[in-house]
Amino acid sequence: SLLARGFDVVWSSGDASFVVADSMSEERLRTTGLMATPVSTPSALRGARAGVPSAPTVYRSFDDPVRGVRAHLDSIARANVRVHVDSIGASVEGRPILAVKIGDRDHAGSRPDVLIMATYHAREWAATEMALRLIRYLARTVPDARVDSLVSARDIWIIPVVNPDGYQYTFTGDRLWRKNRRPLADDQFGPVIGVDLNRNHSAHWGLDNTGSSPLPRSETYRGPAPASEPETQVIERFHGEHPPVVSISYHSFTGLILYPPGYQYGLLPQEISTYRALAGTDVRPATLDRLPGSNRTYNRPGPSWFLYTTNGEYNDWAYQQFGTLSFTPELTSGFEGASYYGFEFPDDEGKLDIMFQDNLPFALDVIESARDPLRHRSQATGLLPERILVESLAPRIRVVVPRADAPAARVDAPGPVPVVMQVTDGGLLSRRLVSANEIVTRPTRMSVRAGPITAEYALLAATGAEGDTAAWVARAFHRDIGGIAGTHEWRGESGGALRSPPIIVPSDVDTVSVLFWTRYNGDGFSLARRGELRVSTDAGATWRIAGIVAGSAPAYYPERVVLDGVAGVTLLLEFQPRALTWRLDEIVVLAHGAAGAGTSPVAALSVSENPIRGDRVRFGWPFGAESGELAIYDWAGRRVWHRAVAAGGGSVDAWDVSSAGVGNGVYLAVARAGNRVARRKLFVARRGGGQ
């Protein structure tokens, strides 16, 4: 309701919301009857102590002739032949919108385009700093096989400040200014300035007054018309000239990786498998958060509406108009212990470097994926997009297949199922096929043929809260009227659990997908209110979290959790709500994929100790007698150790953790044998091991 009234809501948890408000907005808040308590920002506290806030030492304004963004980019370009700076247009006040190209100056059609941007919203200095550091990292002259390959084989463009006027104003006027500096018609309170550039794009512009505002004083004012602002026009024109395969638009704060669609609750992109492979899942996230005192340990991935709906936003526009795989990382959680800093991430080199290092692997993965996103395995998440993906069996069958194979794809359940192809909202790589009619009887077997691949599926267990509930054990879970199929749904309250019967996985199957339709009353700002899907393989003696749902989801949508390497195992599944009401329908457990084929199952990679506190560590080879390789990567994606593994497997030669260049921190062990991959996150915590 605050968003719908045009308030600048930046955080919400429980019964409290943080709103950025000037004096007029504060007065409007009081008229709503809500209690508003001022929260001192870090800059206000510094000013109160020192009289005048000190100038930033790490952050850079746009105009400073010595160390401003313009001057800094020029100095990098003069010193490095890889860096080329061009103005691609001008802002309302005439400042250049600068694009930095890394690599060859010329644009080559043989190289896929990658676009990285920051600072649509002026106050988000951490986003600007992330983009500048990425420029410097990619432009390094230190030999790095991965970076050198990316720079030479892709056209990488970085726009560190989309909104230069607003950004400069945060250094000279209002630190928390968000919009551009477009003068608008005055109202009874005085001058009105600014359009929210990230609500001004052409796709779904003005769809409703919650995802953007028609009120010029609102912080989410969408402007008088689609792409009315010169800054937005520059970005849209640039896409037409250099259509990016992938893009990243950095924002802050909240600790998320968002992707389209964002304009309507419950929608999923047709490239959902590719988006999840790159951005990760709650169990296998692409980006850690190692900032001291942060209330998160990773950046949560999901469609933009998990936070709140938006319209006229960049991600949806780029995906719909160009099929660009677009992401919006919301950098940092905004908290350090009990202290809230929000958009005012500390002007601290050490903390900014941690933020950059945490987010670098995802950036490199996205850049690398531009060559062939459907076949790219993320180094950060270990996930490979599934070429055939089943989203639901009821009320309609929904499958996603490669776009090239979609026209001739066939679904049998067990006989031919007429399907229609979804073509809205972008999708250059994949297409969603939906059964033309509702499924009367849930199929027990199904096959999907797309091009040269045929995937077979077998139903292992299911409940729709109808007449199929006897084998499921419910505690504080109730059958309620509603749902997506039939007449009933499961409704669970905090502290409750819905447990499956024992599910026996056939010995010739290594992968199980748990499909379910869901909606819930969480919020996108916090993981405190969430639902957990837990799995046990020892009759309930121990459990692990296999999937998490969180965020704002008032409309039903299909979720999917994949369990790999479970051939011949007996599973127990349990759905547990945490501080929310969780509604579920059409829970389906599907077996698919013959052991060792097609689906690249993840086996267990054992390690002699973890955390690693000694000088050497040994690994147990997870692929039996198969030959392969084992590699260790640091969190920036650099390979620090590698061994070939001969046929026969067994124990792998020990990694010498005491060798030069291996400091304390997070590493990733990746074992490969053919198309099978096993991964293990390693924590090196040696005494005197550095950082």
Salt bridges, closest charged atoms under 4 A:
ASP8 OD2 - ARG123 NH1 2.73
GLU26 OE2 - ARG30 NH2 3.17
GLU27 OE1 - ARG30 NH1 3.44
ASP63 OD1 - ARG70 NH2 3.12
ASP63 OD2 - ARG95 NH2 2.83
ASP86 OD2 - ARG105 NH1 3.58
GLU93 OE1 - ARG95 NH1 2.68
ASP104 OD2 - ARG111 NH1 3.42
ASP113 OD2 - HIS107 NE2 2.92
GLU124 OE2 - HIS121 ND1 3.26
GLU124 OE1 - HIS251 ND1 3.26
GLU129 OE2 - ARG133 NE 2.78
GLU129 OE2 - ARG136 NH2 3.68
ASP144 OD2 - ARG140 NH2 3.24
ASP148 OD1 - ARG82 NH2 2.55
ASP155 OD1 - LYS101 NZ 2.89
ASP155 OD2 - HIS107 NE2 3.67
ASP155 OD1 - ARG111 NE 2.72
ASP165 OD1 - ARG95 NH1 2.98
ASP187 OD2 - ARG217 NE 2.66
ASP196 OD1 - HIS121 NE2 2.75
ASP196 OD2 - ARG178 NH2 2.66
ASP196 OD2 - ARG199 NH1 3.94
GLU229 OE1 - ARG182 NE 3.00
GLU236 OE2 - HIS201 ND1 2.93
ASP282 OD1 - ARG300 NE 2.79
GLU336 OE1 - LYS351 NZ 3.06
GLU349 OE1 - ARG133 NH2 2.76
ASP358 OD1 - ARG290 NE 2.54
ASP365 OD1 - ARG146 NH2 3.23
ASP365 OD1 - HIS376 NE2 3.28
GLU368 OE1 - ARG146 NH2 2.98
ASP372 OD2 - ARG375 NH1 3.37
GLU386 OE2 - ARG560 NH1 2.68
GLU391 OE1 - ARG398 NH2 3.12
GLU391 OE1 - ARG432 NE 2.66
ASP412 OD2 - ARG410 NE 2.64
ASP425 OD1 - HIS204 NE2 3.55
GLU438 OE2 - ARG396 NH1 3.74
GLU466 OE1 - HIS488 ND1 3.42
ASP468 OD2 - ARG442 NH2 3.25
ASP480 OD2 - ARG491 NH1 2.80
ASP480 OD2 - ARG583 NH1 3.37
GLU489 OE2 - ARG583 NH1 2.62
GLU493 OE2 - ARG491 NE 3.02
ASP523 OD2 - ARG529 NH1 3.53
GLU532 OE2 - ARG530 NH2 2.74
GLU532 OE1 - ARG578 NH2 3.45
GLU559 OE1 - ARG276 NH2 3.21
GLU574 OE2 - ARG499 NE 2.76
GLU574 OE1 - ARG534 NH2 2.84
GLU586 OE1 - ARG442 NE 3.02
ASP615 OD1 - ARG686 NH2 2.93
GLU626 OE2 - ARG676 NH1 3.36
GLU629 OE1 - HIS642 NE2 2.76
GLU629 OE2 - ARG672 NH1 3.98
ASP634 OD2 - ARG638 NE 2.93
